[in-house]
Amino acid sequence: MNAKRWAVLTAAVLLVAAAGIGVWAMKDNANEAGRIAADYKGHGGTFKNTLAEIDTPDPAVVYKDGYYYMTFTHNGADVMVMKSRTIDFKQAERKVVWYPDIGTNYSAELWAPEIQFIQGKWYIYFAADDGQNENHRMFVLEADTDDPMGSYTFKGQVKDDTDKWAIDGLAMELNDKLYFVWSGWEGDINLQQNTYIAPMSDPLTISGPRVLLSEPDLEWEKAGGPPYINEGHSILHHNGQVHIVYSGAGSWTPFYALGMLSLKEGADPLVASNWTKAQEPILKMDEEAGVYGPGHNSFVTSPDGTEQWIVYHGTTAPTDGWGNRKARAQKLAWDEAGNLRIGKPLSLDTAIEVPAGMGVFKAAAASADVSFDLIPSTIHTTAPLLIHYRNDTGEKLQASVSVNDEQTVDVVLPETDGTGYAYADVSLAAGMNEVHIAIAGGQGKIDAIELPRYEAEYAAAGTKGEAEENLFSSAGGKAVITPGEGEGLRFANVQVPVSGAYEIRLAGANTSGDNAELQVRVDSGSKAKRVVFPNGKRNNYQIQSVILQLKVGKNAIILENATAEVHIDYMDILRSSAQ
């Protein structure tokens, strides 16, 4: 283990020791009335694009049962699925779930796999050929189990009677019926790609003739051609209406953008005249933001189901072509008339509020003995654990928390009327962790856990701050705050379940040669607190803490007015024991 990791672990352990057993609980009682968040959805925070450090063109993302799953064009050679607790896939579990047979008509150029959960089963649709693009067709895999990361069986081609060139297909569910939507050629020459739809009798079978819904006849769709493009389809449902969002213009150009077809409410999707085509892109390149070729998207909900998010790929230079295409995400918005308002693609420097409910890891079944897997950490570290529990026994309960069967922390769970919250410090190993919680006597229930850690590189940088990559930091990045009057970092969307005093722990490094003083405050106008980071070694992050009053709902914690350069790795938040 490197020196930085030892320093973080040692400092955190010393903090725990100084605080006693390092466990605090919140009780829903009369003294807390009016200060408990009735709609608490997690500790919040922000993230920044991109969603993965590797190229992830043509991202297809699904959220189900507490996990995000992503497929994408993986070198055109196989089908990979990634699994993550959050919409950020940088620390996701990755697995190639299927390799094609050699020497078949689906051996080469595997494009745009689309993972879908349909009628109780997982399916992956993908395009492939025998090495000749003109032979591209659509194929489908069916999962052998209810695990999307498990094995799949190749179920063959998904085709209509014409059996023409086809890519980027997926199933559309509407009013208990299935339809297949894809990009195809009218004939056998690569002149243009059209949008087609056909009925399905089941997720494997097209059961009727294809219907032409859209041709690339708008000027923006023709950019970079010929060939002219309609491809990369995704399905969007909102307030009883269904939309097909597609990509137009050459995917090898910075002009690649998203268009939209909208079905008249209650109309037959197999009648082309029932669809209306937007005349302008709904998302296109933004040179100011440094986003080029935004396209081939999918839609996914927030973990709590209240928000819709778009995931698409984009590049950072107009000359990137098919290289450097990485998945990005942002929240959808709708105006009062029901019109979609995505806005502009967000720059890589934009701090984006996480999807509602993200970071709340729910138990598969709430009980007195639960385990949570795939809890990620890039380094060995001590981190705060926030436990959601229920205790209507009339007395305090004792619970034990272990991580990877190597550590046990005792936690007191006071009686609650509804959901209670308890904090504890736990030691996480580098990689994926399993957290196990057991309540003595088998009474009460554990509903969920959180790790209320906020990475500095995902915070909004002020005039005195800048995010940097750093392999020794807790998520591969840090923020550098330079000396002088002014804002260095703003940790926005910091949410707590109960109003009150919280311990704010900052992991920082200072190599200036002198002590570095930093002011910390909440945006609600509270008086700033002072923290001092002693001079030390590079990447030797030390923990310094202050107590701040936080309210339920959104808080912003601001670091400013540094007297010397400070490198911040992360911020942890726990309920203060001094209540």
C-alpha positions in Angstrom: 0.0 0.0 0.0 1.4 3.5 -0.9 2.1 6.1 1.7 -0.9 8.2 0.8 -3.3 5.3 1.4 -1.7 4.5 4.8 -1.9 8.2 5.7 -5.7 8.4 4.9 -6.4 5.2 6.8 -4.3 6.1 9.8 -5.7 9.6 10.1 -9.3 8.4 9.8 -8.7 5.6 12.4 -7.3 8.2 14.8 -10.3 10.4 14.2 -12.6 7.5 15.1 -10.6 6.7 18.2 -10.8 10.3 19.3 -14.5 10.4 18.8 -15.1 7.2 20.9 -16.6 4.3 19.0 -17.2 6.4 15.9 -20.9 5.8 15.7 -23.8 8.2 15.9 -27.5 7.6 15.5 -30.5 9.8 14.7 -33.8 9.2 16.3 -37.1 10.3 14.9 -38.6 11.9 18.0 -40.4 15.0 19.2 -37.1 16.9 19.7 -36.3 16.4 16.0 -39.8 17.3 14.7 -39.8 19.5 11.7 -36.1 18.9 11.1 -36.3 15.5 9.4 -36.5 15.3 5.7 -39.8 13.5 4.8 -38.6 13.0 1.2 -34.9 12.3 1.8 -33.5 10.6 -1.3 -29.8 10.3 -0.4 -26.8 12.4 0.3 -26.7 13.8 -3.2 -23.6 15.4 -4.5 -22.4 15.9 -8.0 -20.6 14.1 -10.8 -18.9 15.0 -14.0 -18.9 13.5 -17.5 -17.6 11.3 -18.9 -19.2 8.1 -17.4 -16.2 5.9 -18.1 -12.5 6.3 -18.8 -12.6 3.9 -21.7 -14.3 4.5 -25.0 -18.0 3.6 -24.7 -19.6 4.4 -28.1 -23.3 3.7 -28.6 -24.1 3.4 -24.9 -27.3 1.5 -23.9 -28.1 1.9 -20.2 -30.8 0.2 -18.0 -31.5 0.7 -14.3 -33.0 -2.3 -12.5 -33.1 -3.5 -8.9 -30.5 -1.1 -7.6 -28.0 -1.3 -10.4 -27.2 0.4 -13.6 -26.2 -1.8 -16.6 -24.5 -0.6 -19.7 -23.6 -2.2 -23.0 -21.7 -0.4 -25.8 -19.7 -1.1 -28.9 -16.7 -2.9 -27.5 -14.1 -3.0 -30.2 -16.7 -4.6 -32.5 -15.6 -8.0 -31.3 -17.9 -9.1 -28.5 -20.6 -8.0 -26.1 -19.6 -6.5 -22.8 -21.9 -5.6 -19.9 -20.9 -3.2 -17.1 -22.7 -3.1 -13.8 -22.6 -0.2 -11.4 -24.3 1.1 -8.2 -24.2 4.6 -9.8 -24.6 6.2 -13.2 -20.8 6.7 -13.1 -19.3 3.5 -14.5 -15.6 4.3 -13.8 -15.5 1.7 -11.0 -18.1 -0.7 -12.5 -17.9 -4.4 -12.7 -17.2 -5.4 -16.3 -17.8 -8.7 -18.1 -17.8 -9.9 -21.6 -21.0 -12.0 -21.6 -20.8 -13.3 -25.2 -18.3 -14.0 -27.9 -19.4 -14.8 -31.5 -18.6 -18.0 -33.3 -15.8 -17.7 -35.8 -16.7 -18.0 -39.5 -20.4 -17.0 -39.3 -22.4 -14.2 -40.6 -22.3 -12.6 -37.2 -18.6 -13.0 -36.4 -17.4 -9.4 -37.2 -18.2 -5.7 -36.7 -20.5 -6.2 -33.7 -22.1 -2.8 -33.3 -24.4 -1.1 -30.8 -25.6 -3.9 -28.5 -28.8 -2.9 -26.8 -29.6 -4.4 -23.4 -33.3 -4.6 -22.5 -35.5 -6.3 -19.9 -38.7 -7.4 -21.7 -41.5 -9.6 -20.4 -39.5 -10.8 -17.5 -36.2 -11.7 -19.4 -33.0 -10.0 -20.4 -32.2 -9.6 -24.1 -29.3 -8.0 -26.0 -29.9 -7.0 -29.6 -26.9 -6.3 -31.7 -25.8 -5.8 -35.3 -23.0 -7.9 -36.9 -21.7 -9.2 -40.2 -19.2 -11.5 -41.8 -16.6 -8.8 -42.3 -18.5 -7.1 -45.1 -20.6 -4.1 -44.1 -23.2 -4.8 -46.7 -24.0 -8.0 -44.9 -24.9 -6.3 -41.5 -28.0 -7.8 -40.0 -29.7 -7.7 -36.5 -29.3 -10.5 -34.0 -30.4 -11.2 -30.5 -29.1 -12.9 -27.3 -31.4 -14.2 -24.5 -30.1 -14.4 -21.0 -30.1 -17.9 -19.5 -30.8 -16.6 -16.0 -32.3 -13.4 -14.3 -28.7 -12.1 -14.0 -27.8 -9.7 -16.9 -24.1 -10.3 -16.1 -24.6 -14.1 -16.6 -24.5 -16.3 -19.6 -26.6 -15.7 -22.8 -27.8 -17.9 -25.6 -27.6 -16.8 -29.2 -31.1 -16.9 -30.6 -30.5 -16.0 -34.2 -31.4 -13.2 -36.5 -34.2 -10.7 -36.0 -35.5 -10.1 -39.5 -38.4 -9.0 -41.5 -39.4 -10.4 -44.9 -37.1 -8.1 -46.9 -33.9 -9.3 -45.0 -32.1 -6.0 -45.9 -29.1 -4.4 -44.3 -30.0 -3.6 -40.7 -28.3 -2.1 -37.6 -29.2 -0.3 -34.3 -32.4 -2.3 -33.6 -34.3 -2.5 -30.3 -37.7 -3.5 -29.1 -40.4 -0.9 -28.3 -43.1 -1.8 -25.8 -46.4 0.1 -26.2 -49.8 -0.8 -24.8 -48.8 -4.4 -24.1 -47.6 -4.8 -27.7 -44.1 -5.2 -29.0 -42.5 -3.5 -32.0 -39.0 -3.6 -33.5 -37.4 -0.3 -34.5 -34.1 -0.2 -36.5 -32.0 1.5 -39.1 -31.9 0.0 -42.6 -31.4 0.3 -46.3 -34.3 0.4 -48.7 -32.3 -1.7 -51.2 -28.8 -3.2 -51.3 -26.7 0.0 -51.9 -25.4 2.2 -49.2 -27.1 5.5 -50.1 -29.0 6.3 -46.9 -30.2 4.7 -43.7 -33.9 5.0 -42.8 -35.9 4.4 -39.7 -38.2 1.3 -39.9 -40.7 -0.2 -37.5 -42.4 -3.6 -37.6 -44.6 -5.6 -35.2 -43.2 -8.4 -33.0 -45.0 -11.5 -31.8 -42.3 -12.0 -29.1 -38.9 -10.5 -28.3 -37.2 -12.7 -30.9 -39.6 -12.5 -33.8 -40.8 -9.8 -36.3 -44.3 -10.8 -37.2 -45.2 -8.3 -40.0 -43.9 -6.1 -42.8 -41.6 -3.2 -42.0 -42.9 0.3 -42.2 -40.8 3.3 -43.2 -41.1 6.0 -40.6 -38.3 8.4 -41.5 -35.7 9.2 -44.1 -32.7 11.5 -43.7 -34.3 14.3 -45.7 -33.4 17.3 -43.4 -30.3 19.3 -44.0 -28.8 18.6 -40.6 -29.3 14.8 -41.1 -27.3 14.9 -44.4 -24.2 16.5 -42.9 -21.1 14.4 -43.7 -22.9 12.3 -46.3 -23.5 10.5 -48.5 -24.6 8.1 -47.1 -27.2 10.1 -45.2 -28.1 8.8 -41.8 -31.0 7.9 -39.5 -29.7 5.4 -36.8 -29.0 4.8 -33.1 -32.7 4.6 -32.1 -33.9 4.9 -28.5 -37.4 4.9 -27.0 -38.7 7.6 -24.7 -42.0 7.5 -22.9 -43.5 10.6 -21.2 -47.0 11.3 -20.0 -48.7 8.7 -22.2 -46.8 9.7 -25.3 -44.0 7.8 -27.0 -41.0 9.2 -28.9 -38.3 7.7 -31.0 -35.0 9.6 -30.6 -32.5 8.8 -33.3 -29.1 10.0 -34.5 -28.6 11.9 -37.8 -25.6 13.1 -39.8 -22.4 11.1 -40.2 -21.3 9.4 -37.0 -17.7 10.1 -38.1 -18.3 13.8 -38.1 -18.7 16.4 -35.3 -22.2 17.1 -36.7 -23.7 13.8 -35.4 -26.8 14.9 -33.5 -30.1 13.7 -32.1 -33.5 14.0 -33.8 -36.9 12.9 -32.6 -40.1 11.3 -33.9 -43.2 11.7 -31.8 -46.3 9.5 -32.0 -49.8 11.0 -31.8 -51.2 9.9 -28.4 -53.1 6.7 -28.7 -52.3 6.3 -32.4 -51.2 3.2 -34.3 -47.3 3.2 -34.4 -47.4 1.2 -37.6 -48.9 4.1 -39.6 -46.2 6.4 -40.7 -48.4 9.5 -40.8 -49.1 9.1 -37.1 -45.5 10.2 -36.4 -44.3 13.8 -36.4 -40.7 14.6 -37.0 -38.8 17.4 -35.3 -37.3 19.7 -37.8 -34.2 20.6 -35.7 -31.9 18.5 -33.6 -32.8 18.1 -30.0 -29.1 17.8 -29.0 -26.2 18.8 -31.1 -22.5 19.8 -30.9 -21.5 22.7 -28.7 -18.1 24.2 -29.5 -18.1 26.4 -26.4 -18.7 23.3 -24.2 -16.2 21.3 -26.1 -18.7 18.5 -27.0 -18.8 17.1 -30.6 -20.9 14.5 -32.2 -23.4 13.9 -29.4 -25.4 10.9 -30.4 -26.5 7.3 -30.2 -28.3 7.6 -26.9 -30.4 5.7 -24.5 -32.8 6.8 -21.7 -32.8 5.7 -18.1 -34.5 6.6 -14.9 -33.0 7.9 -11.7 -32.9 5.2 -8.9 -36.0 6.6 -7.3 -37.9 6.6 -10.6 -38.7 10.4 -10.4 -36.3 11.6 -13.1 -35.5 10.7 -16.7 -31.9 10.8 -17.9 -30.3 10.7 -21.3 -27.0 8.8 -21.8 -25.2 9.5 -25.1 -21.7 9.4 -26.5 -19.7 12.4 -27.6 -16.1 13.5 -28.3 -13.9 16.4 -27.2 -12.5 17.4 -30.6 -14.0 18.0 -34.0 -11.4 15.7 -35.6 -12.0 12.7 -33.3 -14.2 10.8 -35.8 -15.0 7.4 -34.4 -12.3 7.7 -31.7 -12.6 9.0 -28.2 -16.4 8.4 -28.1 -17.3 8.3 -24.4 -20.7 8.0 -22.6 -22.1 11.2 -21.0 -25.3 11.8 -19.1 -27.6 14.7 -18.2 -31.1 15.1 -16.8 -34.2 15.6 -19.1 -36.6 18.5 -18.6 -40.1 19.1 -20.1 -41.9 22.4 -20.4 -45.5 23.0 -19.4 -46.7 22.1 -22.9 -45.0 18.7 -22.7 -42.1 19.6 -25.0 -38.7 18.0 -24.4 -36.0 20.5 -23.3 -32.6 18.7 -23.1 -30.6 21.9 -23.5 -27.0 21.9 -24.6 -24.6 19.1 -24.0 -22.7 19.7 -20.8 -18.9 20.4 -20.7 -16.6 18.0 -18.9 -16.1 20.7 -16.2 -19.8 20.9 -15.3 -20.7 19.6 -11.9 -24.0 17.8 -12.4 -26.3 16.9 -9.6 -26.5 13.1 -9.3 -29.8 11.4 -10.2 -32.3 11.4 -7.4 -31.8 8.5 -5.1 -28.3 7.7 -6.4 -25.9 6.5 -3.7 -28.7 4.9 -1.7 -28.0 1.2 -1.9 -31.2 -0.6 -1.0 -31.3 -4.1 0.6 -32.6 -6.8 -1.7 -35.1 -7.5 1.1 -35.2 -5.4 4.3 -34.4 -7.6 7.3 -32.3 -7.8 10.4 -29.5 -9.5 8.5 -28.5 -8.0 5.2 -25.6 -7.8 2.8 -24.7 -5.2 0.1 -22.3 -6.2 -2.6 -20.4 -4.1 -5.2 -19.6 -1.3 -2.9 -16.7 0.3 -4.8 -13.5 2.0 -3.6 -10.4 2.7 -5.6 -8.2 2.8 -2.5 -8.0 1.3 0.9 -9.7 3.9 3.0 -11.9 4.6 6.0 -15.3 6.0 5.0 -18.5 7.0 6.6 -21.4 4.6 6.4 -25.0 5.9 6.8 -27.5 3.1 7.7 -31.2 3.4 7.0 -33.1 1.3 9.5 -36.4 0.7 11.3 -36.8 0.0 15.0 -40.3 -0.1 16.6 -39.4 -2.4 19.4 -39.5 0.3 22.1 -35.8 -0.1 23.0 -32.4 0.4 21.6 -31.0 -2.3 19.3 -27.4 -3.3 18.7 -26.1 -4.0 15.2 -22.7 -5.2 14.0 -21.2 -4.0 10.7 -18.5 -5.9 8.9 -16.8 -5.3 5.5 -15.4 -8.3 3.6 -15.7 -10.3 6.8 -12.6 -8.5 8.1 -13.9 -5.7 10.3 -16.7 -5.4 12.9 -18.1 -2.1 14.1 -20.9 -2.0 16.7 -23.8 0.4 16.0 -26.6 1.5 18.3 -30.0 1.8 16.6 -32.4 3.8 18.8 -36.1 3.3 18.6 -37.7 5.1 15.6 -41.1 6.1 14.4 -40.5 5.5 10.7 -37.0 5.5 9.3 -34.0 6.0 11.5 -30.4 6.9 10.5 -27.1 5.8 12.1 -23.6 6.7 11.1 -20.5 4.5 11.5 -16.9 4.5 10.1 -15.9 1.5 8.1 -12.7 0.4 6.4 -13.0 -0.3 2.6 -10.5 -2.2 0.6 -9.5 -1.2 -2.9 -11.9 -2.7 -5.4 -15.4 -4.1 -4.7 -16.5 -4.5 -1.1 -19.3 -6.4 0.6 -20.9 -4.8 3.6 -22.8 -7.0 6.0 -25.1 -5.7 8.8 -26.7 -7.9 11.5 -29.0 -6.7 14.3 -28.6 -8.7 17.5 -31.8 -10.6 18.4 -33.1 -10.5 14.9 -35.4 -7.6 15.5 -35.7 -4.4 13.4 -34.8 -4.0 9.8 -32.0 -2.6 7.7 -33.4 -0.9 4.6 -30.4 0.7 2.9 -26.9 2.1 3.3 -25.0 5.1 1.9 -21.4 6.2 1.7 -21.6 10.0 2.1 -18.3 10.8 0.5 -18.0 13.7 -2.0 -15.1 13.6 -4.4 -13.3 17.0 -4.8 -12.8 16.6 -8.6 -16.6 16.3 -9.1 -17.2 19.6 -7.2 -17.6 22.9 -9.0 -14.3 24.7 -9.2 -14.3 28.4 -8.4 -11.8 31.1 -9.5 -9.2 29.5 -7.2 -9.8 25.9 -7.9 -9.1 23.4 -10.6 -9.8 19.6 -11.0 -6.9 17.3 -11.9 -6.4 13.6 -12.4 -4.5 11.8 -9.7 -4.0 8.0 -9.5 -3.3 8.2 -5.8 -6.6 9.8 -5.0 -9.8 8.1 -3.9 -11.5 8.2 -7.2 -8.6 9.0 -9.5 -8.8 12.8 -9.2 -8.3 15.7 -6.9 -8.9 19.5 -6.8 -6.1 22.0 -6.4 -7.0 25.2 -4.5 -4.5 28.1 -5.1 -3.8 30.8 -2.5 -5.7 34.0 -2.5 -9.1 35.5 -1.8 -11.8 33.7 -3.6 -13.8 30.5 -3.9 -11.8 27.3 -4.5 -14.5 24.6 -4.5 -18.2 24.4 -4.1 -19.7 21.0 -3.0 -23.2 21.5 -4.2 -26.3 19.3 -3.6 -25.1 18.1 -0.2 -28.2 16.5 1.5 -28.7 15.2 5.0 -31.7 13.3 6.5 -31.9 15.5 9.6 -31.1 19.2 10.3 -28.3 19.7 12.8 -24.5 19.7 13.4 -22.4 17.6 11.1 -18.7 16.8 11.1 -17.1 17.8 7.8 -13.9 15.9 7.1 -11.6 17.1 4.4 -8.7 15.0 3.0 -6.1 17.4 1.9 -2.4 17.6 1.1 -0.1 20.6 1.4 3.5 20.8 0.1 3.9 24.6 0.1 6.5 24.6 2.9 4.1 26.4 5.3 0.9 25.6 7.0 -2.1 26.1 4.6 -5.2 27.7 6.1 -8.6 27.2 4.4 -12.0 28.6 5.2 -15.1 26.3 5.1 -18.7 27.5 5.2 -22.2 26.6 4.2 -23.9 28.8 1.5 -26.8 29.6 3.8 -24.7 32.5 5.3 -23.2 30.7 8.3 -19.9 31.9 9.7 -16.8 30.3 8.0 -14.8 27.8 10.0 -11.0 27.6 9.7 -9.0 24.4 8.9 -5.3 24.1 8.8 -3.4 21.6 6.7 0.2 21.2 8.0 3.0 21.1 5.5 3.6 17.6 4.3 4.6 15.4 1.4 3.0 15.1 -2.0 -0.1 12.9 -2.1 0.1 12.6 1.7 -3.6 13.4 2.3 -4.4 14.3 5.9 -7.8 14.5 7.5 -8.9 17.8 9.0 -12.5 18.5 10.2 -14.9 21.2 11.2 -18.5 21.2 12.6 -21.1 22.9 10.5 -24.8 23.3 10.8 -26.7 21.7 7.8 -30.3 21.8 7.0 -32.5 19.2 5.4 -32.7 19.6 1.6 -29.8 21.0 -0.4 -26.7 22.5 1.1 -23.6 23.8 -0.6 -20.3 23.6 1.3 -17.7 26.1 0.1 -13.9 26.0 0.5 -12.3 29.4 0.0 -9.5 31.9 0.8 -6.6 29.5 1.0 -3.3 31.0 2.4 -1.3 28.4 0.5 -1.9 25.8 -2.2 -4.0 22.8 -1.0 -4.8 19.6 -2.8 -8.2 18.2 -1.8 -9.1 14.6 -2.4 -12.6 14.3 -0.9 -15.0 15.5 1.7 -16.8 13.1 4.1 -19.9 14.0 6.2 -21.1 12.4 9.4 -23.6 13.5 12.1 -21.6 15.2 14.9 -21.5 13.5 18.2 -21.7 16.9 19.9 -25.4 17.4 19.6 
